[in-house]
Amino acid sequence: MKLATLRTGAATTTAAVQTGAETYLPLPASDVGALLADPAWRARAEETMRSAPASAVVQVSRTQLAPLLPHAGKVICCGLNYGDHIQEMGRELPEYPTLFAKFADTLAGPADELAVHGSGRVDWEAELAVVVGATLTCADEAEAAAAIAGYTVANDVSMRDWQNRTLQWFQGKAFDASTPVGPVLATADEFDGSGFEVRGYVNGELVQRGHTRTLVFGPAKLLSYISQFTTLRPGDLVLTGTPGGVGMGMKPPRFLQDGDVLTTEIDGIGRLENRMLINQPALTN
């Protein structure tokens, strides 16, 4: 099953992606996170899909996708989690995950323009993101794996000049509406467990390609670890890290420019395509 959050004027609604991804069927929830909050969400969705009249179907061409989880209670990210990216950053393999948090305000839609102000070093980070589907507290890996509702695509767009002002990354990672997520939640049963290839492009040029089998901390291990110190709930989002090929790791470093098109894709889930609006000079104070 694939689920999306659609914009409907000033509001949003959840929808199931119909076969062939050509139509959506609205579901009785305001967004994917709100749907997942109901323990019986799958049964409700399947019943709606069985019983809805043909008139309820919405054409993809007549809709606009919102951020998948616009009100996520927690957005937790893992940095330095692919072996090649760790090497390009000149670091050792970590014993524990390097974690930081975002707010729901940072999330953007899969086709939204990303307007960034006050940074001259805007970088890309293509990522697999995990959507939590059940409450987790002090969970082991098996419990964490069973609580994965599904997967989506994200790009942890990073303002490196802000990020590198201090040892704490938060300020370079939490700009409003800078982290596109979507286009859909693909439920965990859609996949065979072999992992995902994550790709990132700038203006059509492939700049990142990595496979999640090289993650130091896989999705279930990450969720289990995080749940030891904070409770994860349905609709929470965990970004699993980015493979090698970020702009800061290039020689010389390369950063996004105004008008660049940033594309992020994972086979079986979909792609994000976001135009960058970087029109203001970097702040110096």
N, C-alpha and C positions, 0 to 999 in steps of 0.2 A: 504494500500500500504506500502511496505517496500523498503527502498532505502539504498544502500551501496556505498562506495567509494573504487574502486579497484585500485591496483597498476598495471601499465602497463609499465614495464621497469622503466625508470627514471620519468615517468609522472603518472598521475592518471586519472580515468574517473568515472563518476557516473553510477550506474546500478540499475535497478529494480530487486528485488528478485522475481523469478517466483514461481508459485504454488508449494508447497512442499519444497521450499528453496533448490532445487537441481540444479537450473540453474540461471544465471544472464542474463539480457538483457541490454547492454550498452545504456546509454542515452546521448543526446548531451549537456554535461556539464562536466567540469573537475573534479568536486567533488560535494558533496551534497549541500554545502554552495553556490556554484556557480549556481546550479540549482534553489535553493530557491530565489536567487536574482531576478529571472524573475517572475513578478506577475502572469504570465500565466503558471507557472511551471507544475501544475497538468495536465492541458489540453495538454501541450507538451508531458509530460511523457505518458499519456494515449494514445495519438495518436501514439507515437512510439511503444507502446506495442501492439496496434492493427495492425499496418502496417508493422512491422519489419519482414523480412524473417527469416525462421528457421535457416539459416546459421549465423545469428547475435547472436544467443544464445551462452553463454559461460558456460561451466560446472564449478560448484563450486570447484571441485577437481583440476581444472587447474588455479585457481586464488589465489591471496593473497590480503587480505583486508588491506587497508590503514587506518589511522585515519579518522574517519567519516567526520570531518570538519577541514582539515589541515590548512586552512587559516582563521579560525574564527576571526572576528574582535574584539569580546569581549568574554572572558571566565570568568564568574562571579560565585562565589561559596558561598553557605550559610553554615556556621558552626553552630553546636549546634542547630539542628532543629528538632530532634526526642526527645520526652520526656525522654525515657530511657537513651539515650546517654548523655543528659544534666545532668541527675542524676548521672551517673557513673563518670562524670567529676566534680561532686560536685558543680554544679551551679544552679541558679534559672532560671525559665522559662523567656525568654527574652521578653521585650516589643516590640523591633524592631529586624529585622534580623541582624545577625552578618555576614557581607559580606567581602570577599576578592577577589582579581582578580588573574588570571593566564595569561600567554601569549599563543599564538598558538603553540609556541615551546615546551610547556610542554606536548602536546598531543601525544599519541602513538596509534598504531593499536591494535585491539582486540586479536591478537595472538603474538604480538611483545615481544621479550625479553626486560626487563626493567633493564638497566644498571645504577646503582646508585653508585656514588663515594663520598667519604668523609663523610659518615654518618654511625653511628653504631646503630641508632634507627629508622629503617625504618618500618613504620606502614601501615596498610591497612584501607581503608574507602570505603566500597561498597555504591554506590549511584545511584539513578535515576537522569538522566539529561534531561533537557527540551531544545528543539531546537526551536528557534524563527523563525516564518515564515512571519512576516509582521512588518513594522516599528511601534514602540511604543514610544510615548512621552507623559508623564503625563497621562497615560492611567488608566482607572478604571479597576476593576477586570473582568468585562464582556468583555471589549475590549481586555484585556490581554489574557483571555481564548480563545477568537476567533483567536488570533494571534499565538497560539501554533501550529507549524507545526507538531510536534510529539515528541516522547520520545526515549531515548537511554539509554545505560548502561555506567557507568563510575566508576572508582576507583580513589579516590583522595589520592593516595599514598603520605604519609607525612613523612618527615624527622624530627622526634620530637626533636632531639638534636639541630638542626638548628631553628626549630619553637620556641623553648622555650628559645632561647638566649635573646629575647626581648619580649615586650608585643605585637608586631606586628608579625603576623603569616607568612607574605609573603615569607620570605627566606626559610622556611621549606616546602613550597607548590609549588615552582616555578622551581624545577629542570627540566632540559631539558628532554623531552621524558619519563616522569615518570607517566603520567596520561592516562591510556588506556581508549578509548572511542569506542563504537560500540556495536555489530557488524553491526547493522543497525539502521536507523531511521524508527520507526514504526509510521505512521501518526496517528494523534489524533482520527480519525474516526474508528480506529481499536479497540477502547476500550469503555467500557460502563460508565466510570466515577467512578467506585468503587475503583480505586486505584491499587497499585502494591505491591507485596511482593518482597523485596530486600534481596538477600542472598549473603554472602561472605564465601569463603572456603580457608584454607591454607593446601596444600598437601592433599586435599580431606576432611579435617575436617571442619565441619560447625562451623564457629566462629561468624557470624553475621546473624541475621534474624529480619527483621522489616517490618512493613506495612506502606505505605505512608498515611494511614488514621490517623496516630498518629503524622504527621508533625504539628509543631506549625504554620508554614507558608507554605501553599500549593503552587503548581506551579503558578496558576493565581495570587495569592496574592504576591508572590515573584516578578513576572514579573511586576506587577503593581507598586509595591514599588520601584523597581530599575528604572523603567521608569520615576519616578518623578525627578531623578537627572541626568540620562544619557540616551540618546536615544538608544533603542535596535533595531537592524536591522536583516533582514533575514540572517540566518546562524549563529547568535550569540548563545552561549551555556550557560545555567545556570544549575549548579549542585545544587541539593536541600538539601544536607546534608546526614549524615550517621547515621544508627541506632546503638544501643548499641552493644558491643562486640569488640571494637577496642583493639589492643594490649596494648596501654598505660593504658587502664582502668582495665586491668587484675591484679590480685594479686598473685604472683609478675608480673610486666609488662613483656610482651612478644613481641618480634620484629621479623621481617622477616630476614631470613638467606640466604646466597648465595645458589642458587639452588632450593629454595622453589618455588612452583607453586601456584600462586594466582589466584583464580577463582571468578568471580563476575557474578551473573545471576539474571535476572528478567523474569518471565514467560511472554510469548507473545512478547518479544523483542529479547532475546538471552543471550549469555554468552561471557564473556571475559576469556581467559586463558593465563596468562602471567608468564613466568619463570623469577625469579629474579636473576640478576647478581650483587652481592654485594661483591666485591673483594678487596676493598681498605679500609684502616682503617679510622676511623672518624678523622676529623680535630680537633685540640685542640686550635687553635688560631682564 
